[in-house]
Amino acid sequence: MTHLLVRAARGERTDRPPVWLMRQAGRHIPEYREIRAEYSFREAIETPDVAKRITLLPWDLYEPDGLVMFSDILTVLEPLGFDYHIESGVGPVVENPVEGPDDAERPRGDVADDLSFVGDLLTKLVDEVGDETAIIGFAGGPFTLASYAVAGGASRNHGPVRRFRARHPEAFRTLLSAFADVVRDYLEYQAANGADVVQLFDTYAGVLSPADYREFVLPLHREILDGLSVPSIVFVRNMGGRLDQLDAVGADVVSLDWTVDMGDARAELGDRPVQGNLDPQYLFGEQSFVREKTREVIDAAGPRGHILNLGHGVHRDTPVESVRAFVETAKSVER
């Protein structure tokens, strides 16, 4: 059986749009917060049975057409020798950041050894619900990973990594290439362990100038996604005026943030399957509003090659009832 989400990712016409949400297994679900009270973030993602419980929470609540594994984009830092932790109220902290051009040359571990807990999680998810819904894997993209690695954590407007690019362009290129190599292996590892679809989150790459994205990042996105054994999705925020660059990546699906008009994107991207793109803040409206705006996205996207999602992740305070209304709207469509 080919899952509805996989069919849409291949550009097929579907009777209704498949639906899932970025960050759908996160903090908006009360049971997630209860589990996380018992485990640190890294304990949760690196303990397959715990990560499975969290991944399945939205299945129990909404039965979406895809379950994205509970993990983090920074997981892939580990095979490159970076240590990190999540600090409450601060976010990710990279304990041994890139401090100069010499740090761009990274030692390379083995993905299957260093991230075996991800393979174990995916195997468990396939055994549990693999016949009922698509399993979605993911990884952070090279620029987004470099932003954290250079700044040592989150940074305003990603200034540290942009300055690193200006001061050390060749080291910048070397660092991004190191990330691209391990991300490519990581996504294939996920596919080999049961992921039906994978998404590349290079969320922050949209802060680069069009010329820098074209020179430094676009070729690496192509390299990562070219020839993967499962359908791929690319997500970069703030690319509304540069959809031609996302199209050139060659991903099977272009994921759109909420600043892009879905109808305009369809006109520009042609037959390229798309994902998205309801404004996540719309889920704070009345359920009737959520359903109305969700249906507008569905109608604008049309029946061929559309995966319904938000334009970014679910906010931590989003009401469960609003997420349910979003999912149910997709499931109510009859074509």
C-alpha positions as CSV (number, residue, x, y, z in Angstrom):
1,M,0.0,0.0,0.0
2,T,1.3,3.5,-0.9
3,H,0.4,6.0,1.7
4,L,-1.6,9.1,0.7
5,L,1.2,11.4,1.7
6,V,3.7,9.6,-0.5
7,R,1.3,9.7,-3.4
8,A,0.9,13.5,-3.0
9,A,4.7,13.9,-2.7
10,R,5.0,12.2,-6.1
11,G,2.7,14.7,-7.6
12,E,-0.4,12.4,-7.9
13,R,-3.9,13.7,-7.8
14,T,-5.5,12.7,-4.5
15,D,-9.1,12.6,-3.3
16,R,-8.2,14.9,-0.4
17,P,-4.9,16.4,0.7
18,P,-2.8,14.4,3.2
19,V,-2.2,16.4,6.3
20,W,0.5,16.6,9.1
21,L,2.0,19.5,11.0
22,M,5.6,20.4,11.7
23,R,6.4,20.1,15.4
24,Q,3.1,18.1,15.8
25,A,4.4,16.0,18.7
26,G,5.6,18.9,20.7
27,R,4.7,21.1,23.6
28,H,1.1,21.9,22.6
29,I,0.1,18.4,23.7
30,P,-0.3,18.1,27.5
31,E,0.9,14.5,27.6
32,Y,4.1,15.6,26.0
33,R,4.8,18.0,28.8
34,E,4.1,15.2,31.3
35,I,6.7,12.9,29.6
36,R,9.2,15.7,29.3
37,A,9.0,16.3,33.1
38,E,10.6,12.9,33.5
39,Y,13.4,13.2,30.9
40,S,15.8,15.8,29.6
41,F,15.3,16.7,25.9
42,R,18.3,14.6,24.8
43,E,17.2,11.7,27.0
44,A,13.8,11.8,25.4
45,I,15.1,11.8,21.8
46,E,17.9,9.3,22.5
47,T,15.7,6.8,24.2
48,P,13.8,5.0,21.4
49,D,10.9,3.9,23.6
50,V,10.4,7.4,25.0
51,A,10.7,9.0,21.5
52,K,8.2,6.5,20.2
53,R,5.7,7.4,22.9
54,I,6.0,11.1,22.0
55,T,5.9,10.5,18.2
56,L,2.6,8.6,18.6
57,L,0.9,11.3,20.7
58,P,-0.6,13.1,17.6
59,W,-1.6,9.8,16.2
60,D,-3.8,9.2,19.3
61,L,-5.2,12.7,19.0
62,Y,-5.6,13.4,15.3
63,E,-4.5,10.4,13.2
64,P,-2.6,12.6,10.7
65,D,-1.4,11.2,7.4
66,G,2.2,11.4,8.4
67,L,4.0,10.9,11.7
68,V,7.3,12.8,12.0
69,M,9.8,11.1,14.2
70,F,10.4,12.9,17.5
71,S,14.0,14.1,17.3
72,D,15.8,17.4,16.7
73,I,17.7,19.0,13.8
74,L,20.8,19.3,16.0
75,T,21.1,15.5,16.4
76,V,23.2,15.3,13.3
77,L,25.9,17.5,15.0
78,E,27.1,14.5,16.9
79,P,28.9,12.6,14.1
80,L,30.9,15.8,13.4
81,G,32.2,16.0,17.0
82,F,29.9,18.7,18.4
83,D,28.5,18.5,21.9
84,Y,25.2,20.2,22.7
85,H,22.5,20.4,25.2
86,I,19.1,22.2,25.5
87,E,18.9,24.8,28.2
88,S,15.5,25.7,29.6
89,G,14.6,29.3,28.6
90,V,17.7,29.5,26.3
91,G,17.3,26.8,23.8
92,P,20.2,24.8,22.1
93,V,23.7,25.4,23.4
94,V,26.6,24.1,21.4
95,E,29.4,23.5,23.9
96,N,32.3,23.4,21.5
97,P,31.3,26.0,18.8
98,V,33.3,26.9,15.7
99,E,35.7,29.6,16.9
100,G,37.8,30.1,13.8
101,P,38.5,28.8,10.3
102,D,40.6,25.9,11.6
103,D,37.4,24.5,13.2
104,A,35.7,24.1,9.9
105,E,37.6,20.9,9.2
106,R,35.5,18.4,11.2
107,P,36.2,14.8,12.3
108,R,33.7,12.5,10.8
109,G,32.0,9.7,12.8
110,D,29.6,7.0,11.5
111,V,26.0,8.0,11.3
112,A,24.7,4.4,11.9
113,D,26.8,4.1,15.0
114,D,26.5,7.6,16.5
115,L,22.7,7.9,15.7
116,S,21.6,4.3,16.0
117,F,18.8,5.4,18.4
118,V,17.2,7.1,15.4
119,G,17.2,3.9,13.4
120,D,15.8,2.1,16.4
121,L,13.0,4.7,16.7
122,L,12.0,4.4,13.1
123,T,11.9,0.6,13.2
124,K,9.6,0.8,16.2
125,L,7.3,3.3,14.5
126,V,7.1,1.2,11.3
127,D,6.2,-1.9,13.4
128,E,3.6,0.1,15.4
129,V,1.8,2.2,12.7
130,G,3.7,1.8,9.4
131,D,0.7,0.2,7.7
132,E,-1.6,3.0,8.7
133,T,0.3,6.2,8.2
134,A,3.5,7.5,6.5
135,I,6.6,7.8,8.7
136,I,8.5,11.1,8.2
137,G,12.2,11.6,8.9
138,F,14.1,14.8,8.8
139,A,17.4,16.6,9.2
140,G,18.6,20.1,9.6
141,G,20.2,21.8,6.6
142,P,23.8,22.9,6.3
143,F,23.3,26.6,6.8
144,T,21.0,26.2,9.8
145,L,23.3,23.8,11.4
146,A,26.3,26.1,10.8
147,S,24.3,29.0,12.3
148,Y,24.1,27.1,15.6
149,A,27.6,25.7,15.4
150,V,29.2,29.1,14.8
151,A,27.1,31.1,17.3
152,G,27.1,28.4,20.0
153,G,23.3,28.5,20.0
154,A,20.5,30.6,18.7
155,S,21.5,34.0,17.4
156,R,19.6,37.2,16.3
157,N,19.5,37.4,12.5
158,H,22.2,34.7,12.4
159,G,24.9,37.4,12.5
160,P,27.8,35.2,13.7
161,V,27.6,32.8,10.8
162,R,27.1,35.6,8.3
163,R,30.2,37.3,9.6
164,F,32.0,34.0,9.4
165,R,31.1,33.8,5.8
166,A,32.4,37.3,5.2
167,R,35.7,36.8,7.0
168,H,36.4,33.2,6.0
169,P,34.5,32.3,2.8
170,E,36.5,29.1,2.1
171,A,36.2,27.9,5.7
172,F,32.5,28.7,5.5
173,R,32.3,26.5,2.4
174,T,34.2,23.7,4.0
175,L,32.0,23.8,7.1
176,L,28.8,23.7,5.0
177,S,30.1,20.8,3.0
178,A,30.9,18.8,6.1
179,F,27.3,19.2,7.2
180,A,26.0,18.4,3.8
181,D,27.9,15.1,3.7
182,V,26.7,13.9,7.0
183,V,23.1,15.1,6.4
184,R,23.0,13.2,3.1
185,D,24.1,10.0,4.9
186,Y,21.7,10.6,7.7
187,L,18.6,11.0,5.5
188,E,19.5,7.8,3.6
189,Y,20.0,6.0,7.0
190,Q,16.5,7.1,7.9
191,A,15.1,5.8,4.6
192,A,16.8,2.5,5.2
193,N,15.2,2.2,8.6
194,G,11.7,2.9,7.5
195,A,11.1,6.6,6.8
196,D,8.6,6.9,3.9
197,V,9.4,10.6,3.3
198,V,12.2,12.9,4.5
199,Q,12.3,16.6,5.0
200,L,15.3,18.9,4.9
201,F,14.9,21.8,7.3
202,D,17.3,24.6,6.2
203,T,15.0,27.0,7.9
204,Y,17.4,29.9,8.3
205,A,19.0,29.8,4.9
206,G,16.5,32.5,3.7
207,V,18.5,35.1,5.6
208,L,21.3,34.8,3.0
209,S,21.3,37.0,0.0
210,P,20.1,35.4,-3.2
211,A,23.7,35.3,-4.5
212,D,25.0,33.7,-1.4
213,Y,22.2,31.1,-1.3
214,R,22.9,30.3,-5.0
215,E,26.6,30.0,-4.5
216,F,27.0,28.3,-1.1
217,V,23.7,26.5,-0.3
218,L,21.8,25.6,-3.3
219,P,24.4,23.2,-4.7
220,L,24.5,21.4,-1.3
221,H,20.8,21.1,-1.1
222,R,20.9,19.5,-4.5
223,E,23.7,17.2,-3.4
224,I,21.8,16.1,-0.3
225,L,18.5,15.4,-2.0
226,D,19.6,14.1,-5.4
227,G,18.7,10.4,-5.8
228,L,17.4,9.7,-2.3
229,S,15.5,6.5,-2.2
230,V,12.3,8.1,-0.8
231,P,10.5,11.3,-1.6
232,S,12.0,14.5,-0.2
233,I,10.7,17.8,1.0
234,V,12.7,21.0,1.3
235,F,11.8,23.8,3.7
236,V,13.5,27.2,3.9
237,R,11.7,30.2,5.5
238,N,11.4,33.7,3.9
239,M,11.9,32.6,0.3
240,G,8.6,34.0,-1.0
241,G,10.3,36.1,-3.8
242,R,12.8,33.3,-4.6
243,L,10.7,30.2,-5.3
244,D,12.7,29.7,-8.4
245,Q,15.7,28.9,-6.2
246,L,13.8,26.4,-4.1
247,D,12.4,24.8,-7.3
248,A,16.0,24.5,-8.5
249,V,16.9,22.4,-5.4
250,G,15.2,19.4,-7.0
251,A,13.3,18.2,-4.0
252,D,10.1,16.3,-4.7
253,V,8.1,18.8,-2.6
254,V,8.6,22.5,-1.9
255,S,7.4,23.4,1.6
256,L,6.1,27.0,1.7
257,D,6.0,29.3,4.7
258,W,2.9,31.4,5.4
259,T,4.2,34.5,3.7
260,V,3.8,32.9,0.3
261,D,0.5,33.0,-1.5
262,M,-0.4,29.5,-2.3
263,G,-2.1,30.4,-5.6
264,D,0.9,32.4,-6.7
265,A,3.3,29.5,-5.7
266,R,1.2,27.1,-7.7
267,A,1.4,29.3,-10.8
268,E,5.2,29.7,-10.4
269,L,6.1,26.2,-9.5
270,G,3.9,24.5,-12.1
271,D,3.7,20.7,-11.4
272,R,6.1,20.7,-8.5
273,P,4.3,19.3,-5.4
274,V,4.0,21.7,-2.6
275,Q,3.4,21.6,1.2
276,G,1.8,24.1,3.5
277,N,1.1,26.7,4.3
278,L,-1.4,28.0,6.9
279,D,-0.1,30.7,9.3
280,P,0.5,28.9,12.6
281,Q,-1.0,31.8,14.5
282,Y,-4.3,31.2,12.7
283,L,-4.7,28.1,15.0
284,F,-5.4,30.6,17.8
285,G,-8.6,31.7,16.2
286,E,-12.1,30.2,16.6
287,Q,-12.5,26.7,15.1
288,S,-14.8,28.1,12.4
289,F,-12.0,30.5,11.4
290,V,-9.4,27.7,11.4
291,R,-11.6,25.6,9.1
292,E,-12.3,28.5,6.8
293,K,-8.6,29.5,6.4
294,T,-7.5,25.9,6.1
295,R,-10.0,25.3,3.3
296,E,-8.8,28.4,1.5
297,V,-5.3,26.9,1.4
298,I,-6.6,23.6,0.2
299,D,-8.7,25.2,-2.6
300,A,-5.8,27.4,-3.7
301,A,-3.4,24.4,-3.9
302,G,-5.7,22.2,-5.9
303,P,-6.0,18.4,-6.1
304,R,-2.6,17.4,-7.4
305,G,0.5,17.1,-5.3
306,H,-0.5,19.1,-2.2
307,I,0.4,18.1,1.3
308,L,-1.5,20.2,3.8
309,N,0.7,21.6,6.6
310,L,1.4,24.9,8.4
311,G,3.8,27.5,7.2
312,H,6.1,26.6,10.2
313,G,5.8,24.6,13.4
314,V,2.9,24.4,15.8
315,H,3.3,27.0,18.6
316,R,3.6,25.6,22.1
317,D,0.4,27.3,23.3
318,T,-1.8,26.2,20.4
319,P,-5.1,24.6,21.5
320,V,-5.5,20.9,20.8
321,E,-9.0,21.6,19.5
322,S,-7.6,24.0,16.8
323,V,-5.1,21.4,15.6
324,R,-8.0,18.8,15.4
325,A,-10.1,21.3,13.4
326,F,-7.2,21.8,11.0
327,V,-6.7,18.0,10.5
328,E,-10.4,17.3,10.2
329,T,-10.9,20.0,7.6
330,A,-8.4,18.1,5.3
331,K,-10.1,14.8,6.0
332,S,-13.5,16.2,5.2
333,V,-12.5,17.2,1.6
334,E,-14.2,15.1,-1.1
335,R,-13.1,15.4,-4.7
